[in-house]
Amino acid sequence: MERAAILTEWAYECYSKGKVERLVENDEEAISDMNWVKKLVMVAIWCVQDVPLLRPSMREVTHMLDGILEISAPPCPFLYSSTSEVEKSSMGFSNNSSV
């Protein structure tokens, strides 16, 4: 489980610093579509939120991936992080597609 926590921290760090390409350095197919990679990373960060109420349902996940729901910038997924900005009043999703 420790390795999974390290992976999620690294992925969030890359995302928050605008360095998502570091997550797919040796994957030519992924590198060719960084918008899709960014979308996947954003959805993944929503899905690993420490606060269960902030995690999207599977229906919302599929709608985000299909472009039916817009994906808002996810907050830090870690409850006990100094950089955590958990928004309890909003899930961060809205209609329309835009990454």
C-alpha positions as CSV (number, residue, x, y, z in Angstrom):
1,M,0.0,0.0,0.0
2,E,2.9,2.4,0.7
3,R,4.0,2.2,-3.0
4,A,0.5,3.2,-4.1
5,A,0.5,6.2,-1.8
6,I,3.9,7.2,-3.2
7,L,2.5,6.9,-6.8
8,T,-0.5,9.0,-6.1
9,E,1.6,11.7,-4.4
10,W,4.0,11.8,-7.3
11,A,1.2,11.9,-9.8
12,Y,-0.5,14.8,-8.0
13,E,2.8,16.6,-7.7
14,C,3.4,16.3,-11.4
15,Y,-0.2,17.5,-12.2
16,S,0.0,20.4,-9.8
17,K,3.3,21.6,-11.2
18,G,2.1,21.3,-14.8
19,K,4.5,18.4,-15.6
20,V,2.1,15.6,-16.5
21,E,4.4,14.5,-19.3
22,R,6.8,13.2,-16.6
23,L,4.1,10.5,-15.9
24,V,4.4,9.1,-19.4
25,E,8.0,9.8,-20.4
26,N,8.7,6.6,-22.4
27,D,5.2,6.1,-23.8
28,E,5.1,7.5,-27.4
29,E,1.4,6.9,-27.8
30,A,0.6,8.8,-24.6
31,I,3.1,11.6,-25.4
32,S,1.3,12.1,-28.7
33,D,-2.0,13.0,-26.9
34,M,-1.1,14.9,-23.8
35,N,-4.6,16.4,-23.6
36,W,-6.0,12.9,-23.1
37,V,-3.3,12.1,-20.5
38,K,-4.1,15.3,-18.6
39,K,-7.8,14.4,-18.6
40,L,-7.0,10.9,-17.3
41,V,-4.8,12.2,-14.6
42,M,-7.4,14.8,-13.5
43,V,-10.1,12.1,-13.3
44,A,-7.7,9.8,-11.4
45,I,-7.0,12.5,-8.8
46,W,-10.7,13.0,-8.3
47,C,-11.1,9.2,-7.8
48,V,-8.4,8.9,-5.1
49,Q,-9.6,11.7,-2.9
50,D,-9.2,10.9,0.9
51,V,-12.7,12.4,1.5
52,P,-15.1,9.8,0.0
53,L,-17.8,12.5,-0.6
54,L,-15.5,14.2,-3.0
55,R,-14.9,11.1,-5.2
56,P,-17.1,10.9,-8.3
57,S,-19.5,8.1,-9.0
58,M,-18.6,5.7,-11.7
59,R,-21.3,7.3,-13.8
60,E,-19.7,10.7,-13.3
61,V,-16.3,9.2,-14.2
62,T,-17.6,7.8,-17.5
63,H,-19.3,11.1,-18.3
64,M,-16.1,13.0,-17.6
65,L,-14.1,10.7,-19.8
66,D,-16.8,10.9,-22.6
67,G,-16.7,14.7,-22.4
68,I,-20.3,15.0,-21.1
69,L,-19.1,16.5,-17.8
70,E,-16.4,19.2,-17.6
71,I,-13.5,18.2,-15.3
72,S,-12.6,20.9,-12.8
73,A,-9.1,21.1,-11.4
74,P,-9.0,18.5,-8.6
75,P,-8.0,19.5,-5.1
76,C,-5.1,17.9,-3.4
77,P,-6.4,14.3,-2.7
78,F,-4.7,14.0,0.7
79,L,-6.7,14.9,3.8
80,Y,-3.6,15.5,5.9
81,S,-1.6,17.5,3.4
82,S,-0.4,21.0,4.0
83,T,-1.4,21.9,0.5
84,S,-4.9,20.3,0.7
85,E,-7.7,22.5,-0.3
86,V,-10.7,20.2,0.2
87,E,-13.9,21.7,-1.1
88,K,-16.8,20.1,0.7
89,S,-19.5,22.2,-0.9
90,S,-18.7,21.3,-4.5
91,M,-17.7,18.1,-6.4
92,G,-16.1,20.3,-9.0
93,F,-18.0,18.9,-12.0
94,S,-20.3,20.7,-14.4
95,N,-21.9,20.1,-17.7
96,N,-20.0,20.8,-21.0
97,S,-16.7,19.5,-22.1
98,S,-13.4,21.2,-21.6
99,V,-10.1,20.1,-20.1
